[in-house]
Amino acid sequence: MTVNRIVRIVAGFFIMLSLILAHVMGQVDLGKLSWLWFTLFVGANLFQSGFTRFCPMDTILEKLGVPTQDPNCTTGRCG
């Protein structure tokens, strides 16, 4: 497992956990339709993409022609 995949898993987990904790504490009502459902969707996608390597945003960006790696990077560890 790579650092990138672990970061996606942890980030997605914490997004979903924060929404669940806010709901349990009565600060957020997830029973109502709101933009917080979009936040939950993003967190769930981050979480699952860490395990499955499928990310809808990756697919969209590839179809738009965005390169997957910096062409100037020769080590594979470039930001």
MDTraj code that builds the backbone (N, CA, C; nanometers):
import mdtraj as md
import numpy as np

residues = "MET THR VAL ASN ARG ILE VAL ARG ILE VAL ALA GLY PHE PHE ILE MET LEU SER LEU ILE LEU ALA HIS VAL MET GLY GLN VAL ASP LEU GLY LYS LEU SER TRP LEU TRP PHE THR LEU PHE VAL GLY ALA ASN LEU PHE GLN SER GLY PHE THR ARG PHE CYS PRO MET ASP THR ILE LEU GLU LYS LEU GLY VAL PRO THR GLN ASP PRO ASN CYS THR THR GLY ARG CYS GLY".split()
xyz = np.array([
    [0.0840, -0.1163, 0.0000],
    [0.0000, 0.0000, 0.0000],
    [0.0896, 0.1241, 0.0000],
    [0.0527, 0.2222, -0.0812],
    [0.1330, 0.3441, -0.0952],
    [0.0847, 0.4536, -0.0004],
    [0.1691, 0.5551, 0.0154],
    [0.1338, 0.6695, 0.0998],
    [0.0066, 0.7359, 0.0468],
    [-0.0036, 0.7518, -0.0840],
    [-0.1201, 0.8156, -0.1442],
    [-0.2490, 0.7407, -0.1089],
    [-0.2456, 0.6102, -0.1150],
    [-0.3643, 0.5310, -0.0834],
    [-0.3990, 0.5404, 0.0650],
    [-0.2988, 0.5382, 0.1519],
    [-0.3239, 0.5489, 0.2957],
    [-0.3816, 0.6865, 0.3289],
    [-0.3296, 0.7909, 0.2642],
    [-0.3823, 0.9261, 0.2869],
    [-0.5289, 0.9334, 0.2465],
    [-0.5650, 0.8740, 0.1343],
    [-0.7054, 0.8733, 0.0911],
    [-0.7941, 0.8004, 0.1919],
    [-0.7481, 0.6881, 0.2405],
    [-0.8261, 0.6105, 0.3378],
    [-0.8465, 0.6899, 0.4660],
    [-0.7391, 0.7452, 0.5197],
    [-0.7479, 0.8196, 0.6460],
    [-0.8323, 0.9463, 0.6287],
    [-0.8116, 1.0199, 0.5196],
    [-0.8891, 1.1424, 0.4964],
    [-1.0380, 1.1107, 0.4838],
    [-1.0710, 1.0093, 0.4056],
    [-1.2113, 0.9713, 0.3904],
    [-1.2726, 0.9270, 0.5214],
    [-1.1970, 0.8504, 0.5996],
    [-1.2456, 0.8030, 0.7292],
    [-1.2751, 0.9204, 0.8223],
    [-1.1837, 1.0167, 0.8289],
    [-1.2038, 1.1298, 0.9195],
    [-1.3177, 1.2207, 0.8747],
    [-1.3384, 1.2372, 0.7457],
    [-1.4523, 1.3149, 0.6974],
    [-1.5824, 1.2484, 0.7408],
    [-1.5925, 1.1179, 0.7180],
    [-1.7154, 1.0464, 0.7563],
    [-1.7323, 1.0430, 0.9077],
    [-1.6231, 1.0224, 0.9820],
    [-1.6300, 1.0186, 1.1274],
    [-1.6767, 1.1523, 1.1841],
    [-1.6261, 1.2631, 1.1302],
    [-1.6669, 1.3940, 1.1814],
    [-1.8152, 1.4190, 1.1580],
    [-1.8676, 1.3763, 1.0437],
    [-2.0114, 1.3922, 1.0181],
    [-2.0946, 1.3049, 1.1116],
    [-2.0503, 1.1816, 1.1326],
    [-2.1235, 1.0904, 1.2214],
    [-2.1218, 1.1431, 1.3648],
    [-2.0062, 1.1889, 1.4127],
    [-1.9978, 1.2424, 1.5483],
    [-2.0840, 1.3676, 1.5642],
    [-2.0844, 1.4556, 1.4651],
    [-2.1690, 1.5755, 1.4716],
    [-2.3161, 1.5366, 1.4748],
    [-2.3530, 1.4339, 1.4010],
    [-2.4918, 1.3865, 1.3999],
    [-2.5295, 1.3270, 1.5361],
    [-2.4421, 1.2446, 1.5919],
    [-2.4687, 1.1803, 1.7210],
    [-2.4774, 1.2847, 1.8326],
    [-2.3956, 1.3884, 1.8262],
    [-2.3957, 1.4926, 1.9287],
    [-2.5113, 1.5919, 1.9115],
    [-2.5890, 1.5766, 1.8067],
    [-2.7037, 1.6635, 1.7849],
    [-2.6701, 1.7957, 1.7189],
    [-2.5506, 1.8097, 1.6655],
    [-2.5105, 1.9342, 1.6007],
    [-2.5499, 1.9378, 1.4533],
    [-2.5728, 1.8215, 1.3963],
    [-2.6078, 1.8101, 1.2548],
    [-2.7208, 1.7094, 1.2434],
    [-2.8198, 1.7417, 1.1609],
    [-2.9295, 1.6486, 1.1376],
    [-2.9140, 1.5882, 0.9987],
    [-2.8556, 1.4691, 0.9924],
    [-2.8378, 1.4023, 0.8635],
    [-2.9663, 1.3389, 0.8136],
    [-3.0731, 1.3513, 0.8933],
    [-3.2038, 1.3021, 0.8493],
    [-3.2686, 1.3953, 0.7485],
    [-3.2188, 1.5173, 0.7386],
    [-3.2703, 1.6151, 0.6431],
    [-3.1764, 1.6240, 0.5232],
    [-3.2347, 1.6537, 0.4093],
    [-3.1546, 1.6718, 0.2890],
    [-3.0722, 1.7999, 0.3025],
    [-2.9430, 1.7886, 0.2897],
    [-2.8563, 1.9058, 0.3001],
    [-2.7276, 1.8807, 0.2226],
    [-2.6424, 1.9837, 0.2164],
    [-2.5141, 1.9722, 0.1473],
    [-2.4182, 1.8815, 0.2220],
    [-2.4482, 1.8476, 0.3476],
    [-2.3607, 1.7572, 0.4217],
    [-2.3608, 1.6170, 0.3619],
    [-2.4659, 1.5819, 0.2911],
    [-2.4676, 1.4529, 0.2216],
    [-2.3617, 1.4498, 0.1115],
    [-2.3359, 1.5654, 0.0497],
    [-2.2292, 1.5749, -0.0503],
    [-2.0931, 1.5524, 0.0160],
    [-2.0752, 1.6101, 0.1348],
    [-1.9514, 1.5895, 0.2102],
    [-1.9329, 1.4423, 0.2429],
    [-2.0399, 1.3761, 0.2829],
    [-2.0336, 1.2328, 0.3118],
    [-1.9973, 1.1538, 0.1861],
    [-2.0526, 1.1921, 0.0728],
    [-2.0224, 1.1268, -0.0548],
    [-1.8730, 1.1396, -0.0889],
    [-1.8178, 1.2598, -0.0702],
    [-1.6752, 1.2816, -0.0984],
    [-1.5895, 1.1969, -0.0049],
    [-1.6247, 1.1947, 0.1245],
    [-1.5493, 1.1142, 0.2208],
    [-1.5548, 0.9661, 0.1879],
    [-1.6730, 0.9184, 0.1502],
    [-1.6879, 0.7767, 0.1157],
    [-1.6072, 0.7421, -0.0092],
    [-1.6052, 0.8329, -0.1076],
    [-1.5261, 0.8088, -0.2289],
    [-1.3770, 0.8069, -0.1989],
    [-1.3313, 0.8980, -0.1138],
    [-1.1899, 0.8963, -0.0740],
    [-1.1551, 0.7644, -0.0064],
    [-1.2397, 0.7236, 0.0850],
    [-1.2170, 0.6014, 0.1621],
    [-1.2109, 0.4791, 0.0707],
    [-1.3110, 0.4629, -0.0149],
    [-1.3129, 0.3444, -0.1005],
    [-1.2030, 0.3476, -0.2044],
    [-1.1634, 0.4671, -0.2530],
    [-1.0596, 0.4726, -0.3559],
    [-0.9235, 0.4292, -0.3011],
    [-0.9041, 0.4446, -0.1697],
    [-0.7799, 0.3967, -0.1094],
    [-0.7672, 0.2458, -0.1151],
    [-0.8805, 0.1767, -0.1125],
    [-0.8798, 0.0306, -0.1176],
    [-0.8917, -0.0228, -0.2608],
    [-0.9770, 0.0405, -0.3419],
    [-1.0080, -0.0141, -0.4738],
    [-0.9266, 0.0458, -0.5881],
    [-0.8598, 0.1591, -0.5611],
    [-0.7854, 0.2329, -0.6640],
    [-0.8769, 0.2921, -0.7701],
    [-1.0075, 0.2975, -0.7467],
    [-1.1018, 0.3615, -0.8385],
    [-1.1444, 0.4947, -0.7793],
    [-1.1184, 0.6016, -0.8531],
    [-1.1573, 0.7352, -0.8105],
    [-1.2257, 0.8036, -0.9287],
    [-1.3524, 0.8415, -0.9129],
    [-1.4219, 0.9069, -1.0246],
    [-1.3502, 1.0330, -1.0744],
    [-1.2917, 1.1108, -0.9836],
    [-1.2219, 1.2331, -1.0254],
    [-1.0991, 1.2001, -1.1091],
    [-1.0266, 1.0928, -1.0755],
    [-0.9136, 1.0488, -1.1577],
    [-0.9594, 1.0205, -1.3002],
    [-1.0702, 0.9499, -1.3127],
    [-1.1241, 0.9138, -1.4440],
    [-1.1621, 1.0376, -1.5233],
    [-1.2282, 1.1323, -1.4590],
    [-1.2699, 1.2555, -1.5264],
    [-1.1478, 1.3338, -1.5736],
    [-1.0485, 1.3496, -1.4872],
    [-0.9293, 1.4260, -1.5238],
    [-0.8499, 1.3589, -1.6358],
    [-0.8414, 1.2264, -1.6340],
    [-0.7719, 1.1542, -1.7416],
    [-0.8427, 1.1765, -1.8747],
    [-0.9773, 1.1734, -1.8748],
    [-1.0531, 1.1953, -1.9987],
    [-1.0381, 1.3384, -2.0495],
    [-1.0095, 1.4317, -1.9589],
    [-0.9855, 1.5700, -1.9984],
    [-0.8419, 1.5929, -2.0455],
    [-0.7586, 1.4890, -2.0380],
    [-0.6224, 1.4975, -2.0877],
    [-0.5194, 1.5450, -1.9870],
    [-0.5544, 1.5483, -1.8599],
    [-0.4582, 1.5889, -1.7574],
    [-0.3586, 1.4753, -1.7370],
    [-0.2275, 1.5045, -1.7421],
    [-0.1280, 1.3978, -1.7263],
    [-0.1325, 1.3369, -1.5855],
    [-0.1055, 1.2077, -1.5776],
    [-0.1087, 1.1385, -1.4491],
    [0.0175, 1.1601, -1.3684],
    [0.1257, 1.2011, -1.4345],
    [0.2520, 1.2250, -1.3645],
    [0.3219, 1.3443, -1.4286],
    [0.3956, 1.4192, -1.3480],
    [0.4714, 1.5335, -1.3961],
    [0.5754, 1.4847, -1.4972],
    [0.5726, 1.5353, -1.6213],
    [0.6699, 1.4870, -1.7202],
    [0.8142, 1.5193, -1.6844],
    [0.8369, 1.6161, -1.5964],
    [0.9722, 1.6516, -1.5553],
    [1.0227, 1.5644, -1.4399],
    [0.9387, 1.4770, -1.3885],
    [0.9732, 1.3946, -1.2734],
    [1.0347, 1.2635, -1.3223],
    [1.1566, 1.2364, -1.2789],
    [1.2221, 1.1130, -1.3192],
    [1.2307, 1.0131, -1.2042],
    [1.2105, 1.0586, -1.0804],
    [1.2255, 0.9696, -0.9651],
    [1.0943, 0.9039, -0.9243],
    [0.9806, 0.9590, -0.9683],
    [0.8519, 0.9054, -0.9267],
    [0.8083, 0.9562, -0.7898],
    [0.8881, 1.0429, -0.7285],
    [0.8544, 1.0956, -0.5962],
    [0.8335, 1.2464, -0.6008],
    [0.8012, 1.2970, -0.7174],
    [0.7838, 1.4423, -0.7333],
    [0.6422, 1.4815, -0.6907],
    [0.6283, 1.6032, -0.6440],
    [0.4988, 1.6544, -0.5984],
    [0.4312, 1.7186, -0.7110],
])
top = md.Topology()
chain = top.add_chain()
for i, resn in enumerate(residues, 1):
    res = top.add_residue(resn, chain, resSeq=i)
    for name in ("N", "CA", "C"):
        top.add_atom(name, md.element.get_by_symbol(name[0]), res)
traj = md.Trajectory(xyz[None], top)
